[in-house]
Amino acid sequence: MIEVILQIRALKVGYGPRAVLEGVNLSVARGEWFALLGPNGSGKTTLLRTIAGQLIATSGNVLIGGYPIQEAPEQAMRLLGFSHPPERLPSLLSGRQCLEVYAAAHELTEIGEPVLALAERFRLTSALDRAVETYSLGMRQKLCALLALVNEPALIVLDEAFNGLDPASALILKQELTARVEAGRCAVILATHALDIVLGHANRAGLLLDGGLVRIWNAPELSAMRAGPANALEAALAEAAFTETASTGSERQ
Amino acid sequence: MKQRNPLLYLLWLEWRNLLQGTGRSRRRALSLLVLLALVIVPALVGLAAIWPVLLPLAAPNSTAIGVLVALSSSMWTHGGRIRWTAFYLGGWVSTLPVRSSVRHRVIAVRSFALSGVLIVVLLAALPLLNHAVSSASALTVRLLLTCAAALLVGSLLGWWLPARARLSSASPSRPMVLRQVGGRASLGALAQWGKLQTRRWFEPRIVSRLIAPAMLILPLGTSANLALALVGLWVIILYLLITLRATVHVARKGGDWLRPTPLRPARLAWAIGSLPLLKQLQWTLAAVLLLGVLGVRPLLAARLAEGWLAFATLAPTLVLAQARGVRHMRLRALFSFSLLVGLERWRSQWVIPAAALLCIWQLRSSTKARI
C-alpha cells in the first residue's frame, strides 16, 4: 500500500495582500523523489517553507504523515527533515554543535551513525569542530544536508541543496538520498534548476508557475524523456510554460 | 538630460522606497513613523518636564558634556565613514563608473547623517526647553548650542581621523576548536552561542572605546576609589547591555533556525536563556554593590536591579515568541512593558513575579501558535 507522506490541499499562501501560491494540490508518497521546477520567483521556496511550517498558509492544508502542520506541528515536524539555506546557520557554533542541537531538538540521545558516516564521506569530519563562520559555502551546504537527515526523517525537504557542492559531494548526496528513497525510508521533495538531477533521480517532477502547479510529469513520462533527446525535459518545460501563458492570456482577453 | 549623481540618486531611491514602499515595506515604514512619533514627541515632552531639574545639574558641566558628545559623534561618524567606504568601494555599487569625488560625497552624506539629524532635533527642542525654564533661558541656549557645536566638531574630527584597517566582523579570527570527539545530543551549545556572541561584542577594542566617555566625565579631584567604582559600574552596565543584546540575538536566530523541529519553546527558552540570566543576576548584584559604594540608597539600587532583571528576562522571551510565529507581538510587548512599568511605579515587589508570569504567557502562546 502506498503511504502518502506529504499531502497539500488547496494551498494558498501570500505575503500581505500579494498571493504567492494559490490552489496548490500535491501528494508525495514514501519512496518517491519529487522535483519541484519553476522559474525564479514562481513560489518554490515559499512552498517549501510552508511545508516546513515557517510560513502560515492563508488557506488550505499541509499534512505530513497525516498530521496537519498548523494544528499538530510537533508530530508533523518529527517526520520532517528540512534543509535550511546555508546563510541561516548559527555562525558562532561549530558544525558538531549544530548537529548536537538538532539531535536534541528531535529528542535523540546522540547524533546518528549514518549522519556521522555521511559527514565522513563528505570529508567534513575534520571541519566539524570548527566554527561555522569559517566554512565555505559548500561546507555549509553539506552541514545543512546533514542537519536535514539527523532525525531519519520520513520527508526530506531540500531547497537548491546542491548549489555550491563540489561534484563528488553532490554525487554522494544524490546516492544517499536515492538509497533512502529506494529503500522506502523517506520521500524527498527538492526544488532545483538542475535538470540532470531531475532526469537522473526524480520519480516525479512538477512545474510551479505563477504560484500554481501547472504540470506534473510522472515516472513513465520522465523515463521517456531520459530515453529521448538530450533536451527533452527543457523542451517539455518550455512547452508547459508556453501553454500556461497562452491560456492565461486568452482568459484575460 | 541633466546628469545626476547616481549614488546620491540611489540613496534618494532607498529613502523614497522606505517611505512609499508597497505592501510589507509600507506597513513597516508606517510603523516606523508611528513609533518615531510615539518616542520622539513623548521624549521631548518628558525632557521639557524634567528640564528644570536637569538644567541646574547639567549647566555647570556643559564643557564635560560637550566633550562627551563630541567624542561620541566622532566615534559614530568615523565608524560610519569606515562602513560606508567599505560599501561604496567593495559593495555592488563599487563597479559603477563614477568619479571618486562622487563616492566621497555620498559617503560623507551617510556618515554625517546621524549628527545632522541630532543637531536639527536639538535646535528644534530649543524653544520648547526655553519655555520650560523661561527664567534661565540663556543657560538652556548655551547648553544646547554647546551640544550642537560639539556634535559638529566631533563629527568633523571623526571624519578626518585616519582610517585604520579594520577586521570584518565576519572574519574567522578565532577558529574555535571546541571538542574533537563525541556527538551526544545536547542543547548546551545554545547557551554556548550566547556566551560566544557576548564575547564577540564585548571585545577589548570595543570596550576600551566605550570606557573613554566614562573616564572623561569624571570631574577633576575625584578620589581613586570613587573613580574606580564609577568606571567599574560603567563596565558592568555595558556588559549587562551586551549580554542582553546577545541573548536577544540568539533567541531570534535560534528560534528561527530551530523552527522546523519539534523542540518545545519552553525548552528552547531555557537552553538559550538560563546561563545568560545567571550572568545577569551575578553582575546585577555586583552593580547593586557598586551603587551602594557610590552612595545610592539600597532600596533604590534594589528597585533598579529588580526592574532591569525583569526587563532582561522578558525581552528575549518576547523575541523568541516572535521568532516562533506568535502574532500581535508589538501589542504584547507594549502591554507587557507597560504592565512592568506600572508595577514598578506602584507595586514594585510584584515586578519579578509579573515578569515571570509574562514570560510563561509568551511561551504558552509560542507553543500554541508554533507556526
Interface residues (C-beta under 8 A of the other chain):
Chain A: Y15 G16 P17 R18 A52 G53 Q54 I56 I69 Q70 P73 E74 Q75 M77 R78 L80 F82 H84 R88 L89 P90 S91 L92 L93 S94 R96 Q97 C98 L99 E100 V101 Y102 A103 A104 A105 H106 E107 L108 T109 E110 I111 L116 D129 R130 A131 E133 T134 N151
Chain B: G23 R24 R27 A170 P172 R174 P175 M176 V177 L178 R179 Q180 G182 G183 R184 A185 S186 L187 G188 A189 L190 Q192 W193 L196 Q197 R200 V250 K253 G254 D256 W257 L258 R259 P260 T261 P262 L263 R264 L268 G325 R370 I371
